[in-house]
Amino acid sequence: MHDDRDSGHDPLERIRAWLSQARFFAEEVYSSRYRGAIARARRDEDDLFMLLVFSEMMGVPNPAAYYTLELQPLLLERFHDWHRRMGMEHSPLDHFRCC
């Protein structure tokens, strides 16, 4: 005897699969128009976070400098792109030249 549930021909399974595909399609259609705004907001938050982490090195007092010191080596790879995006042609740090 053949069991329909094991072979994937169960009508309930097909309906669930179709609903899953429809949900994925609806989410993609809805979120596609906001992707640019979400990416810009995320980049702005990242820029603010970079400013917070490197502010002490640029002479801006930072009460959380002790805690952000550990993050600086992790963010050094993105430092060059960040200071270029902030309008600084060269590194604002005297003791750290990235370009």
N, CA, C and O atoms as a CHARMM CRD file, in Angstrom:
* protein
*
  396
    1    1 MET  N      0.84800  -1.17400   0.00000 PROA 1      0.00000
    2    1 MET  CA     0.00000   0.00000   0.00000 PROA 1      0.00000
    3    1 MET  C      0.89400   1.23800   0.00000 PROA 1      0.00000
    4    1 MET  O      1.91600   1.27700   0.68600 PROA 1      0.00000
    5    2 HSD  N      0.51100   2.21800  -0.75500 PROA 2      0.00000
    6    2 HSD  CA     1.28400   3.43400  -0.92600 PROA 2      0.00000
    7    2 HSD  C      0.77800   4.50500   0.03000 PROA 2      0.00000
    8    2 HSD  O     -0.42300   4.75700   0.12000 PROA 2      0.00000
    9    3 ASP  N      1.70900   5.13100   0.74200 PROA 3      0.00000
   10    3 ASP  CA     1.34700   6.20000   1.67500 PROA 3      0.00000
   11    3 ASP  C      1.60700   7.54100   1.00200 PROA 3      0.00000
   12    3 ASP  O      2.73800   7.82500   0.61000 PROA 3      0.00000
   13    4 ASP  N      0.57300   8.37200   0.86400 PROA 4      0.00000
   14    4 ASP  CA     0.70200   9.66800   0.19100 PROA 4      0.00000
   15    4 ASP  C      1.51100  10.67300   0.99600 PROA 4      0.00000
   16    4 ASP  O      2.12100  11.57400   0.42100 PROA 4      0.00000
   17    5 ARG  N      1.52400  10.53400   2.31300 PROA 5      0.00000
   18    5 ARG  CA     2.25800  11.49900   3.13700 PROA 5      0.00000
   19    5 ARG  C      3.75300  11.41000   2.93500 PROA 5      0.00000
   20    5 ARG  O      4.45000  12.42400   2.96400 PROA 5      0.00000
   21    6 ASP  N      4.25100  10.20600   2.73000 PROA 6      0.00000
   22    6 ASP  CA     5.68900  10.04000   2.54600 PROA 6      0.00000
   23    6 ASP  C      6.15600  10.53100   1.18900 PROA 6      0.00000
   24    6 ASP  O      7.30100  10.96100   1.05300 PROA 6      0.00000
   25    7 SER  N      5.31600  10.47800   0.20500 PROA 7      0.00000
   26    7 SER  CA     5.75300  10.84500  -1.14000 PROA 7      0.00000
   27    7 SER  C      5.55300  12.32500  -1.43400 PROA 7      0.00000
   28    7 SER  O      5.96200  12.78700  -2.49900 PROA 7      0.00000
   29    8 GLY  N      4.93800  13.08500  -0.53200 PROA 8      0.00000
   30    8 GLY  CA     4.77300  14.50600  -0.76300 PROA 8      0.00000
   31    8 GLY  C      3.55900  14.85000  -1.59100 PROA 8      0.00000
   32    8 GLY  O      3.41100  15.99200  -2.02800 PROA 8      0.00000
   33    9 HSD  N      2.67900  13.87900  -1.81800 PROA 9      0.00000
   34    9 HSD  CA     1.47700  14.14500  -2.59800 PROA 9      0.00000
   35    9 HSD  C      0.29000  14.45200  -1.70800 PROA 9      0.00000
   36    9 HSD  O     -0.84200  14.52500  -2.18800 PROA 9      0.00000
   37   10 ASP  N      0.52900  14.63100  -0.43600 PROA 10     0.00000
   38   10 ASP  CA    -0.55700  14.96800   0.48700 PROA 10     0.00000
   39   10 ASP  C     -1.05400  16.36900   0.13400 PROA 10     0.00000
   40   10 ASP  O     -0.26100  17.30700   0.05600 PROA 10     0.00000
   41   11 PRO  N     -2.36600  16.51400  -0.07800 PROA 11     0.00000
   42   11 PRO  CA    -2.87700  17.84300  -0.44100 PROA 11     0.00000
   43   11 PRO  C     -2.57800  18.90100   0.61200 PROA 11     0.00000
   44   11 PRO  O     -2.33400  20.05900   0.27200 PROA 11     0.00000
   45   12 LEU  N     -2.59200  18.52300   1.87200 PROA 12     0.00000
   46   12 LEU  CA    -2.29800  19.48600   2.93100 PROA 12     0.00000
   47   12 LEU  C     -0.84300  19.96700   2.85700 PROA 12     0.00000
   48   12 LEU  O     -0.55800  21.14500   3.07500 PROA 12     0.00000
   49   13 GLU  N      0.05900  19.05300   2.55200 PROA 13     0.00000
   50   13 GLU  CA     1.46800  19.43200   2.38800 PROA 13     0.00000
   51   13 GLU  C      1.65600  20.35300   1.19700 PROA 13     0.00000
   52   13 GLU  O      2.41800  21.31700   1.27100 PROA 13     0.00000
   53   14 ARG  N      0.97100  20.06700   0.10500 PROA 14     0.00000
   54   14 ARG  CA     1.08100  20.93800  -1.07100 PROA 14     0.00000
   55   14 ARG  C      0.53600  22.32900  -0.77800 PROA 14     0.00000
   56   14 ARG  O      1.10800  23.32600  -1.22100 PROA 14     0.00000
   57   15 ILE  N     -0.55600  22.40400  -0.04000 PROA 15     0.00000
   58   15 ILE  CA    -1.12200  23.71700   0.31700 PROA 15     0.00000
   59   15 ILE  C     -0.15700  24.47300   1.22700 PROA 15     0.00000
   60   15 ILE  O      0.02900  25.67900   1.06300 PROA 15     0.00000
   61   16 ARG  N      0.45500  23.78100   2.17900 PROA 16     0.00000
   62   16 ARG  CA     1.42700  24.43700   3.05700 PROA 16     0.00000
   63   16 ARG  C      2.63100  24.94300   2.26700 PROA 16     0.00000
   64   16 ARG  O      3.13000  26.04300   2.50400 PROA 16     0.00000
   65   17 ALA  N      3.08100  24.12400   1.33300 PROA 17     0.00000
   66   17 ALA  CA     4.22100  24.54000   0.50600 PROA 17     0.00000
   67   17 ALA  C      3.85300  25.75500  -0.33800 PROA 17     0.00000
   68   17 ALA  O      4.64200  26.69000  -0.47300 PROA 17     0.00000
   69   18 TRP  N      2.65500  25.73600  -0.90000 PROA 18     0.00000
   70   18 TRP  CA     2.21800  26.86600  -1.70900 PROA 18     0.00000
   71   18 TRP  C      2.07700  28.12600  -0.85400 PROA 18     0.00000
   72   18 TRP  O      2.47500  29.21000  -1.28100 PROA 18     0.00000
   73   19 LEU  N      1.51600  27.99200   0.34100 PROA 19     0.00000
   74   19 LEU  CA     1.38700  29.14600   1.23700 PROA 19     0.00000
   75   19 LEU  C      2.75300  29.68100   1.65900 PROA 19     0.00000
   76   19 LEU  O      2.94300  30.89000   1.78800 PROA 19     0.00000
   77   20 SER  N      3.68100  28.78800   1.86600 PROA 20     0.00000
   78   20 SER  CA     5.03300  29.22400   2.21400 PROA 20     0.00000
   79   20 SER  C      5.65400  30.01900   1.07700 PROA 20     0.00000
   80   20 SER  O      6.27200  31.05900   1.30500 PROA 20     0.00000
   81   21 GLN  N      5.49100  29.53300  -0.14300 PROA 21     0.00000
   82   21 GLN  CA     6.01100  30.26300  -1.30600 PROA 21     0.00000
   83   21 GLN  C      5.29200  31.60000  -1.46300 PROA 21     0.00000
   84   21 GLN  O      5.92700  32.61000  -1.76700 PROA 21     0.00000
   85   22 ALA  N      3.98800  31.61700  -1.26100 PROA 22     0.00000
   86   22 ALA  CA     3.22900  32.86500  -1.38900 PROA 22     0.00000
   87   22 ALA  C      3.65200  33.87200  -0.32300 PROA 22     0.00000
   88   22 ALA  O      3.76300  35.06400  -0.60600 PROA 22     0.00000
   89   23 ARG  N      3.88500  33.40400   0.88800 PROA 23     0.00000
   90   23 ARG  CA     4.34000  34.29600   1.96500 PROA 23     0.00000
   91   23 ARG  C      5.70600  34.88100   1.64000 PROA 23     0.00000
   92   23 ARG  O      5.93300  36.07500   1.83500 PROA 23     0.00000
   93   24 PHE  N      6.62100  34.04600   1.14200 PROA 24     0.00000
   94   24 PHE  CA     7.95100  34.52100   0.76200 PROA 24     0.00000
   95   24 PHE  C      7.84200  35.57400  -0.34200 PROA 24     0.00000
   96   24 PHE  O      8.49900  36.61200  -0.27600 PROA 24     0.00000
   97   25 PHE  N      7.01400  35.31000  -1.35400 PROA 25     0.00000
   98   25 PHE  CA     6.84500  36.25400  -2.45000 PROA 25     0.00000
   99   25 PHE  C      6.25800  37.57200  -1.94400 PROA 25     0.00000
  100   25 PHE  O      6.72400  38.64100  -2.33600 PROA 25     0.00000
  101   26 ALA  N      5.24400  37.51100  -1.08000 PROA 26     0.00000
  102   26 ALA  CA     4.61700  38.72900  -0.55100 PROA 26     0.00000
  103   26 ALA  C      5.61000  39.54100   0.28300 PROA 26     0.00000
  104   26 ALA  O      5.63300  40.76800   0.19100 PROA 26     0.00000
  105   27 GLU  N      6.43100  38.86800   1.09700 PROA 27     0.00000
  106   27 GLU  CA     7.42800  39.58500   1.89700 PROA 27     0.00000
  107   27 GLU  C      8.47300  40.25600   1.01500 PROA 27     0.00000
  108   27 GLU  O      8.90400  41.37600   1.29100 PROA 27     0.00000
  109   28 GLU  N      8.87400  39.56900  -0.03900 PROA 28     0.00000
  110   28 GLU  CA     9.86000  40.15900  -0.95300 PROA 28     0.00000
  111   28 GLU  C      9.28600  41.37000  -1.68000 PROA 28     0.00000
  112   28 GLU  O      9.96800  42.38300  -1.82900 PROA 28     0.00000
  113   29 VAL  N      8.04800  41.27300  -2.12900 PROA 29     0.00000
  114   29 VAL  CA     7.41100  42.39300  -2.83200 PROA 29     0.00000
  115   29 VAL  C      7.24900  43.57700  -1.88400 PROA 29     0.00000
  116   29 VAL  O      7.50600  44.71800  -2.26700 PROA 29     0.00000
  117   30 TYR  N      6.82400  43.31300  -0.65100 PROA 30     0.00000
  118   30 TYR  CA     6.60600  44.39500   0.30200 PROA 30     0.00000
  119   30 TYR  C      7.90800  45.06600   0.71500 PROA 30     0.00000
  120   30 TYR  O      7.97100  46.29300   0.79200 PROA 30     0.00000
  121   31 SER  N      8.94000  44.28800   0.98100 PROA 31     0.00000
  122   31 SER  CA    10.17700  44.86900   1.50100 PROA 31     0.00000
  123   31 SER  C     11.09600  45.42000   0.41900 PROA 31     0.00000
  124   31 SER  O     12.04300  46.13800   0.73800 PROA 31     0.00000
  125   32 SER  N     10.84800  45.10800  -0.84700 PROA 32     0.00000
  126   32 SER  CA    11.76500  45.55700  -1.89900 PROA 32     0.00000
  127   32 SER  C     11.79000  47.07700  -2.03300 PROA 32     0.00000
  128   32 SER  O     12.84200  47.64100  -2.33600 PROA 32     0.00000
  129   33 ARG  N     10.67800  47.74800  -1.82000 PROA 33     0.00000
  130   33 ARG  CA    10.67100  49.19800  -1.98900 PROA 33     0.00000
  131   33 ARG  C     11.34400  49.90900  -0.81500 PROA 33     0.00000
  132   33 ARG  O     11.66500  51.09300  -0.92300 PROA 33     0.00000
  133   34 TYR  N     11.56400  49.22200   0.29000 PROA 34     0.00000
  134   34 TYR  CA    12.17900  49.84600   1.45600 PROA 34     0.00000
  135   34 TYR  C     13.63000  49.43300   1.66400 PROA 34     0.00000
  136   34 TYR  O     14.27400  49.87900   2.61400 PROA 34     0.00000
  137   35 ARG  N     14.13600  48.60000   0.79800 PROA 35     0.00000
  138   35 ARG  CA    15.51400  48.12000   0.98800 PROA 35     0.00000
  139   35 ARG  C     16.53400  49.25100   0.97700 PROA 35     0.00000
  140   35 ARG  O     17.46500  49.24700   1.78200 PROA 35     0.00000
  141   36 GLY  N     16.37700  50.20000   0.09600 PROA 36     0.00000
  142   36 GLY  CA    17.31300  51.32700   0.02500 PROA 36     0.00000
  143   36 GLY  C     17.29000  52.14600   1.30300 PROA 36     0.00000
  144   36 GLY  O     18.34100  52.52400   1.82200 PROA 36     0.00000
  145   37 ALA  N     16.09800  52.42200   1.81000 PROA 37     0.00000
  146   37 ALA  CA    15.97600  53.20600   3.04600 PROA 37     0.00000
  147   37 ALA  C     16.54800  52.44300   4.23200 PROA 37     0.00000
  148   37 ALA  O     17.18700  53.02800   5.10700 PROA 37     0.00000
  149   38 ILE  N     16.31900  51.14700   4.25700 PROA 38     0.00000
  150   38 ILE  CA    16.85100  50.33200   5.35000 PROA 38     0.00000
  151   38 ILE  C     18.37300  50.29600   5.28000 PROA 38     0.00000
  152   38 ILE  O     19.04100  50.37200   6.31200 PROA 38     0.00000
  153   39 ALA  N     18.92500  50.18000   4.08200 PROA 39     0.00000
  154   39 ALA  CA    20.38500  50.15900   3.93000 PROA 39     0.00000
  155   39 ALA  C     21.00100  51.48700   4.34300 PROA 39     0.00000
  156   39 ALA  O     22.05000  51.51000   4.98500 PROA 39     0.00000
  157   40 ARG  N     20.35300  52.60400   3.97700 PROA 40     0.00000
  158   40 ARG  CA    20.86000  53.92800   4.37600 PROA 40     0.00000
  159   40 ARG  C     20.80200  54.09300   5.88600 PROA 40     0.00000
  160   40 ARG  O     21.74700  54.60300   6.48900 PROA 40     0.00000
  161   41 ALA  N     19.71300  53.67300   6.50200 PROA 41     0.00000
  162   41 ALA  CA    19.59100  53.79100   7.95900 PROA 41     0.00000
  163   41 ALA  C     20.65700  52.94900   8.65700 PROA 41     0.00000
  164   41 ALA  O     21.23500  53.36800   9.66000 PROA 41     0.00000
  165   42 ARG  N     20.90700  51.77300   8.12200 PROA 42     0.00000
  166   42 ARG  CA    21.93800  50.91400   8.72600 PROA 42     0.00000
  167   42 ARG  C     23.32400  51.53700   8.57600 PROA 42     0.00000
  168   42 ARG  O     24.12700  51.50000   9.50900 PROA 42     0.00000
  169   43 ARG  N     23.60600  52.11000   7.40200 PROA 43     0.00000
  170   43 ARG  CA    24.89900  52.76000   7.18300 PROA 43     0.00000
  171   43 ARG  C     25.05900  53.96700   8.10300 PROA 43     0.00000
  172   43 ARG  O     26.14700  54.20000   8.62900 PROA 43     0.00000
  173   44 ASP  N     23.99300  54.73300   8.30300 PROA 44     0.00000
  174   44 ASP  CA    24.05700  55.87400   9.22300 PROA 44     0.00000
  175   44 ASP  C     24.34100  55.41600  10.65700 PROA 44     0.00000
  176   44 ASP  O     25.12500  56.04000  11.37200 PROA 44     0.00000
  177   45 GLU  N     23.70400  54.33600  11.06300 PROA 45     0.00000
  178   45 GLU  CA    23.97900  53.80500  12.40200 PROA 45     0.00000
  179   45 GLU  C     25.41400  53.31300  12.52000 PROA 45     0.00000
  180   45 GLU  O     26.06700  53.52300  13.54300 PROA 45     0.00000
  181   46 ASP  N     25.90300  52.65700  11.47000 PROA 46     0.00000
  182   46 ASP  CA    27.29000  52.19300  11.48700 PROA 46     0.00000
  183   46 ASP  C     28.26100  53.36700  11.55200 PROA 46     0.00000
  184   46 ASP  O     29.27300  53.29600  12.24900 PROA 46     0.00000
  185   47 ASP  N     27.96100  54.44900  10.83000 PROA 47     0.00000
  186   47 ASP  CA    28.82400  55.62700  10.85600 PROA 47     0.00000
  187   47 ASP  C     28.84700  56.25300  12.24200 PROA 47     0.00000
  188   47 ASP  O     29.90200  56.66000  12.72700 PROA 47     0.00000
  189   48 LEU  N     27.70500  56.33000  12.86700 PROA 48     0.00000
  190   48 LEU  CA    27.64600  56.87700  14.21800 PROA 48     0.00000
  191   48 LEU  C     28.40900  55.98900  15.19100 PROA 48     0.00000
  192   48 LEU  O     29.08400  56.48600  16.09200 PROA 48     0.00000
  193   49 PHE  N     28.30700  54.70100  15.01400 PROA 49     0.00000
  194   49 PHE  CA    29.03300  53.77400  15.87600 PROA 49     0.00000
  195   49 PHE  C     30.54700  53.91700  15.67800 PROA 49     0.00000
  196   49 PHE  O     31.30500  53.88200  16.64700 PROA 49     0.00000
  197   50 MET  N     30.98400  54.07800  14.42900 PROA 50     0.00000
  198   50 MET  CA    32.41200  54.28900  14.15700 PROA 50     0.00000
  199   50 MET  C     32.88000  55.57400  14.81000 PROA 50     0.00000
  200   50 MET  O     33.97300  55.61100  15.37700 PROA 50     0.00000
  201   51 LEU  N     32.07500  56.63800  14.74600 PROA 51     0.00000
  202   51 LEU  CA    32.43300  57.89300  15.40000 PROA 51     0.00000
  203   51 LEU  C     32.54500  57.69600  16.90100 PROA 51     0.00000
  204   51 LEU  O     33.45300  58.24500  17.52500 PROA 51     0.00000
  205   52 LEU  N     31.66200  56.94200  17.48200 PROA 52     0.00000
  206   52 LEU  CA    31.71200  56.67500  18.91600 PROA 52     0.00000
  207   52 LEU  C     32.96900  55.90600  19.29000 PROA 52     0.00000
  208   52 LEU  O     33.61000  56.21400  20.29400 PROA 52     0.00000
  209   53 VAL  N     33.32400  54.91200  18.49200 PROA 53     0.00000
  210   53 VAL  CA    34.48500  54.08300  18.80800 PROA 53     0.00000
  211   53 VAL  C     35.79200  54.86900  18.65800 PROA 53     0.00000
  212   53 VAL  O     36.69000  54.73100  19.48700 PROA 53     0.00000
  213   54 PHE  N     35.90600  55.68700  17.61100 PROA 54     0.00000
  214   54 PHE  CA    37.16500  56.38600  17.35000 PROA 54     0.00000
  215   54 PHE  C     37.15900  57.83300  17.83100 PROA 54     0.00000
  216   54 PHE  O     38.10100  58.56700  17.53500 PROA 54     0.00000
  217   55 SER  N     36.15400  58.26200  18.54500 PROA 55     0.00000
  218   55 SER  CA    36.07000  59.66100  18.95900 PROA 55     0.00000
  219   55 SER  C     37.18700  60.04400  19.92000 PROA 55     0.00000
  220   55 SER  O     37.71900  61.15000  19.82900 PROA 55     0.00000
  221   56 GLU  N     37.54700  59.17000  20.82000 PROA 56     0.00000
  222   56 GLU  CA    38.60500  59.48700  21.78600 PROA 56     0.00000
  223   56 GLU  C     39.93700  59.72200  21.07800 PROA 56     0.00000
  224   56 GLU  O     40.71800  60.58000  21.48900 PROA 56     0.00000
  225   57 MET  N     40.19400  58.96300  20.01900 PROA 57     0.00000
  226   57 MET  CA    41.44400  59.11700  19.27500 PROA 57     0.00000
  227   57 MET  C     41.46400  60.43100  18.50500 PROA 57     0.00000
  228   57 MET  O     42.53800  60.93200  18.17200 PROA 57     0.00000
  229   58 MET  N     40.28400  61.00200  18.21400 PROA 58     0.00000
  230   58 MET  CA    40.21600  62.25600  17.47100 PROA 58     0.00000
  231   58 MET  C     40.05400  63.45700  18.39500 PROA 58     0.00000
  232   58 MET  O     39.84000  64.57400  17.92400 PROA 58     0.00000
  233   59 GLY  N     40.15400  63.23900  19.70000 PROA 59     0.00000
  234   59 GLY  CA    40.11400  64.34700  20.63900 PROA 59     0.00000
  235   59 GLY  C     38.74200  64.65900  21.18100 PROA 59     0.00000
  236   59 GLY  O     38.59400  65.62700  21.92700 PROA 59     0.00000
  237   60 VAL  N     37.74800  63.89500  20.84400 PROA 60     0.00000
  238   60 VAL  CA    36.40000  64.11600  21.36200 PROA 60     0.00000
  239   60 VAL  C     36.24900  63.24900  22.60700 PROA 60     0.00000
  240   60 VAL  O     36.42300  62.03300  22.53900 PROA 60     0.00000
  241   61 PRO  N     35.92500  63.86800  23.75100 PROA 61     0.00000
  242   61 PRO  CA    35.78300  63.06500  24.96700 PROA 61     0.00000
  243   61 PRO  C     34.68300  62.01900  24.83200 PROA 61     0.00000
  244   61 PRO  O     33.57700  62.30100  24.37000 PROA 61     0.00000
  245   62 ASN  N     35.01500  60.83500  25.23900 PROA 62     0.00000
  246   62 ASN  CA    34.07000  59.73300  25.12800 PROA 62     0.00000
  247   62 ASN  C     34.02000  59.01800  26.47800 PROA 62     0.00000
  248   62 ASN  O     35.01100  58.42100  26.89900 PROA 62     0.00000
  249   63 PRO  N     32.88800  59.07200  27.15100 PROA 63     0.00000
  250   63 PRO  CA    32.81200  58.40000  28.44900 PROA 63     0.00000
  251   63 PRO  C     32.88800  56.88000  28.34600 PROA 63     0.00000
  252   63 PRO  O     33.16100  56.21000  29.34200 PROA 63     0.00000
  253   64 ALA  N     32.65700  56.33900  27.18300 PROA 64     0.00000
  254   64 ALA  CA    32.70100  54.88400  27.00700 PROA 64     0.00000
  255   64 ALA  C     33.97700  54.44000  26.30000 PROA 64     0.00000
  256   64 ALA  O     34.01200  53.36000  25.71100 PROA 64     0.00000
  257   65 ALA  N     35.02000  55.25500  26.35300 PROA 65     0.00000
  258   65 ALA  CA    36.25200  54.94600  25.61800 PROA 65     0.00000
  259   65 ALA  C     36.87800  53.63800  26.08600 PROA 65     0.00000
  260   65 ALA  O     37.43300  52.88700  25.28400 PROA 65     0.00000
  261   66 TYR  N     36.78700  53.37300  27.36600 PROA 66     0.00000
  262   66 TYR  CA    37.36700  52.13600  27.89700 PROA 66     0.00000
  263   66 TYR  C     36.70900  50.91700  27.25800 PROA 66     0.00000
  264   66 TYR  O     37.37800  49.92600  26.96300 PROA 66     0.00000
  265   67 TYR  N     35.43000  50.99200  27.05300 PROA 67     0.00000
  266   67 TYR  CA    34.69400  49.85700  26.50100 PROA 67     0.00000
  267   67 TYR  C     34.83100  49.75100  24.98300 PROA 67     0.00000
  268   67 TYR  O     34.77800  48.65600  24.42400 PROA 67     0.00000
  269   68 THR  N     35.00700  50.90000  24.31800 PROA 68     0.00000
  270   68 THR  CA    35.11300  50.86500  22.86700 PROA 68     0.00000
  271   68 THR  C     36.53300  50.58300  22.39800 PROA 68     0.00000
  272   68 THR  O     36.76000  50.31800  21.21700 PROA 68     0.00000
  273   69 LEU  N     37.48300  50.63800  23.31600 PROA 69     0.00000
  274   69 LEU  CA    38.87200  50.37600  22.94100 PROA 69     0.00000
  275   69 LEU  C     39.04900  48.96300  22.38800 PROA 69     0.00000
  276   69 LEU  O     39.85700  48.74500  21.48500 PROA 69     0.00000
  277   70 GLU  N     38.32100  48.03500  22.91000 PROA 70     0.00000
  278   70 GLU  CA    38.42000  46.65900  22.43600 PROA 70     0.00000
  279   70 GLU  C     37.88000  46.49300  21.02200 PROA 70     0.00000
  280   70 GLU  O     38.24800  45.54900  20.32200 PROA 70     0.00000
  281   71 LEU  N     37.01500  47.40100  20.60100 PROA 71     0.00000
  282   71 LEU  CA    36.39500  47.27600  19.28900 PROA 71     0.00000
  283   71 LEU  C     37.23500  47.86300  18.16600 PROA 71     0.00000
  284   71 LEU  O     37.01700  47.54400  16.99700 PROA 71     0.00000
  285   72 GLN  N     38.18700  48.71000  18.50400 PROA 72     0.00000
  286   72 GLN  CA    38.95500  49.38800  17.46600 PROA 72     0.00000
  287   72 GLN  C     39.68500  48.44600  16.52400 PROA 72     0.00000
  288   72 GLN  O     39.63400  48.66600  15.31400 PROA 72     0.00000
  289   73 PRO  N     40.35700  47.41300  17.00400 PROA 73     0.00000
  290   73 PRO  CA    40.99900  46.50700  16.03600 PROA 73     0.00000
  291   73 PRO  C     40.00600  45.81100  15.11600 PROA 73     0.00000
  292   73 PRO  O     40.33400  45.48800  13.97500 PROA 73     0.00000
  293   74 LEU  N     38.81300  45.58200  15.60000 PROA 74     0.00000
  294   74 LEU  CA    37.81000  44.90900  14.77000 PROA 74     0.00000
  295   74 LEU  C     37.26700  45.81800  13.67500 PROA 74     0.00000
  296   74 LEU  O     36.83700  45.34400  12.62400 PROA 74     0.00000
  297   75 LEU  N     37.28900  47.13100  13.92300 PROA 75     0.00000
  298   75 LEU  CA    36.71300  48.07800  12.97700 PROA 75     0.00000
  299   75 LEU  C     37.75300  48.74700  12.08700 PROA 75     0.00000
  300   75 LEU  O     37.39600  49.55500  11.23000 PROA 75     0.00000
  301   76 LEU  N     39.01900  48.43100  12.26900 PROA 76     0.00000
  302   76 LEU  CA    40.05900  49.09600  11.47300 PROA 76     0.00000
  303   76 LEU  C     39.91600  48.82000   9.98200 PROA 76     0.00000
  304   76 LEU  O     40.27900  49.66700   9.16500 PROA 76     0.00000
  305   77 GLU  N     39.40700  47.67600   9.61800 PROA 77     0.00000
  306   77 GLU  CA    39.23900  47.36500   8.19800 PROA 77     0.00000
  307   77 GLU  C     38.23900  48.30600   7.53900 PROA 77     0.00000
  308   77 GLU  O     38.36500  48.61400   6.35400 PROA 77     0.00000
  309   78 ARG  N     37.25700  48.75800   8.29200 PROA 78     0.00000
  310   78 ARG  CA    36.22800  49.63700   7.73700 PROA 78     0.00000
  311   78 ARG  C     36.55100  51.10000   7.96100 PROA 78     0.00000
  312   78 ARG  O     35.78400  51.95700   7.52100 PROA 78     0.00000
  313   79 PHE  N     37.66900  51.43100   8.63600 PROA 79     0.00000
  314   79 PHE  CA    37.98300  52.80300   9.00500 PROA 79     0.00000
  315   79 PHE  C     38.20500  53.68200   7.77000 PROA 79     0.00000
  316   79 PHE  O     37.71000  54.80800   7.72000 PROA 79     0.00000
  317   80 HSD  N     38.93700  53.18500   6.78400 PROA 80     0.00000
  318   80 HSD  CA    39.23100  53.97600   5.59200 PROA 80     0.00000
  319   80 HSD  C     37.93400  54.37000   4.86600 PROA 80     0.00000
  320   80 HSD  O     37.74100  55.53500   4.51800 PROA 80     0.00000
  321   81 ASP  N     37.07200  53.41300   4.64900 PROA 81     0.00000
  322   81 ASP  CA    35.79900  53.72600   3.98200 PROA 81     0.00000
  323   81 ASP  C     34.98600  54.71800   4.79200 PROA 81     0.00000
  324   81 ASP  O     34.31700  55.58600   4.23100 PROA 81     0.00000
  325   82 TRP  N     35.04200  54.58900   6.10300 PROA 82     0.00000
  326   82 TRP  CA    34.26500  55.48600   6.95600 PROA 82     0.00000
  327   82 TRP  C     34.76200  56.92200   6.86900 PROA 82     0.00000
  328   82 TRP  O     33.95800  57.83700   6.69200 PROA 82     0.00000
  329   83 HSD  N     36.08100  57.14000   6.98800 PROA 83     0.00000
  330   83 HSD  CA    36.53500  58.53900   6.97700 PROA 83     0.00000
  331   83 HSD  C     36.40200  59.15400   5.59200 PROA 83     0.00000
  332   83 HSD  O     36.26000  60.37200   5.47500 PROA 83     0.00000
  333   84 ARG  N     36.44400  58.34600   4.54600 PROA 84     0.00000
  334   84 ARG  CA    36.18100  58.88600   3.20000 PROA 84     0.00000
  335   84 ARG  C     34.70700  59.26700   3.06400 PROA 84     0.00000
  336   84 ARG  O     34.38200  60.29200   2.46500 PROA 84     0.00000
  337   85 ARG  N     33.83100  58.45700   3.61200 PROA 85     0.00000
  338   85 ARG  CA    32.39900  58.74400   3.54200 PROA 85     0.00000
  339   85 ARG  C     32.04300  59.97300   4.38300 PROA 85     0.00000
  340   85 ARG  O     31.08100  60.67600   4.07400 PROA 85     0.00000
  341   86 MET  N     32.80900  60.23300   5.43800 PROA 86     0.00000
  342   86 MET  CA    32.55500  61.38800   6.28700 PROA 86     0.00000
  343   86 MET  C     33.16900  62.66700   5.72000 PROA 86     0.00000
  344   86 MET  O     33.06400  63.72700   6.33500 PROA 86     0.00000
  345   87 GLY  N     33.79800  62.57800   4.57200 PROA 87     0.00000
  346   87 GLY  CA    34.33900  63.76000   3.92100 PROA 87     0.00000
  347   87 GLY  C     35.77200  64.07300   4.29000 PROA 87     0.00000
  348   87 GLY  O     36.26900  65.14300   3.93900 PROA 87     0.00000
  349   88 MET  N     36.45000  63.18500   4.97900 PROA 88     0.00000
  350   88 MET  CA    37.85000  63.38800   5.33500 PROA 88     0.00000
  351   88 MET  C     38.70900  62.63400   4.31400 PROA 88     0.00000
  352   88 MET  O     38.67500  61.40600   4.23400 PROA 88     0.00000
  353   89 GLU  N     39.46700  63.39100   3.55000 PROA 89     0.00000
  354   89 GLU  CA    40.24300  62.75900   2.48400 PROA 89     0.00000
  355   89 GLU  C     41.34500  61.85100   3.02500 PROA 89     0.00000
  356   89 GLU  O     41.63400  60.79500   2.46200 PROA 89     0.00000
  357   90 HSD  N     41.95100  62.28400   4.12500 PROA 90     0.00000
  358   90 HSD  CA    43.01100  61.48300   4.75100 PROA 90     0.00000
  359   90 HSD  C     42.59100  61.11000   6.15400 PROA 90     0.00000
  360   90 HSD  O     41.62700  61.65600   6.69000 PROA 90     0.00000
  361   91 SER  N     43.29800  60.20100   6.73400 PROA 91     0.00000
  362   91 SER  CA    42.95900  59.72500   8.07500 PROA 91     0.00000
  363   91 SER  C     43.03400  60.87700   9.07800 PROA 91     0.00000
  364   91 SER  O     44.02000  61.61400   9.08900 PROA 91     0.00000
  365   92 PRO  N     42.01200  61.04600   9.91900 PROA 92     0.00000
  366   92 PRO  CA    42.03900  62.12100  10.90400 PROA 92     0.00000
  367   92 PRO  C     42.93800  61.79400  12.10000 PROA 92     0.00000
  368   92 PRO  O     43.15000  62.64300  12.96600 PROA 92     0.00000
  369   93 LEU  N     43.44800  60.61000  12.14800 PROA 93     0.00000
  370   93 LEU  CA    44.27400  60.21000  13.28800 PROA 93     0.00000
  371   93 LEU  C     45.73700  60.45500  12.96700 PROA 93     0.00000
  372   93 LEU  O     46.21700  60.09300  11.89300 PROA 93     0.00000
  373   94 ASP  N     46.44900  61.07700  13.91400 PROA 94     0.00000
  374   94 ASP  CA    47.85500  61.39300  13.69300 PROA 94     0.00000
  375   94 ASP  C     48.72200  60.15300  13.68800 PROA 94     0.00000
  376   94 ASP  O     49.64500  60.04400  12.88100 PROA 94     0.00000
  377   95 HSD  N     48.44300  59.23100  14.56400 PROA 95     0.00000
  378   95 HSD  CA    49.30400  58.06700  14.70300 PROA 95     0.00000
  379   95 HSD  C     48.81800  56.85900  13.91200 PROA 95     0.00000
  380   95 HSD  O     49.40500  55.78200  14.01500 PROA 95     0.00000
  381   96 PHE  N     47.78700  57.01400  13.14600 PROA 96     0.00000
  382   96 PHE  CA    47.27100  55.89800  12.36000 PROA 96     0.00000
  383   96 PHE  C     47.01000  56.36700  10.94100 PROA 96     0.00000
  384   96 PHE  O     46.10300  57.16500  10.70700 PROA 96     0.00000
  385   97 ARG  N     47.77700  55.89300  10.02000 PROA 97     0.00000
  386   97 ARG  CA    47.62100  56.23400   8.60100 PROA 97     0.00000
  387   97 ARG  C     47.08200  55.02100   7.87600 PROA 97     0.00000
  388   97 ARG  O     47.72000  53.97000   7.82500 PROA 97     0.00000
  389   98 CYS  N     45.92300  55.18000   7.32700 PROA 98     0.00000
  390   98 CYS  CA    45.34800  54.05700   6.58600 PROA 98     0.00000
  391   98 CYS  C     45.44200  54.27100   5.08800 PROA 98     0.00000
  392   98 CYS  O     45.25200  53.33100   4.31600 PROA 98     0.00000
  393   99 CYS  N     45.73400  55.50500   4.66000 PROA 99     0.00000
  394   99 CYS  CA    45.81000  55.75600   3.22200 PROA 99     0.00000
  395   99 CYS  C     46.94000  56.71200   2.89900 PROA 99     0.00000
  396   99 CYS  O     47.15600  57.04100   1.73300 PROA 99     0.00000
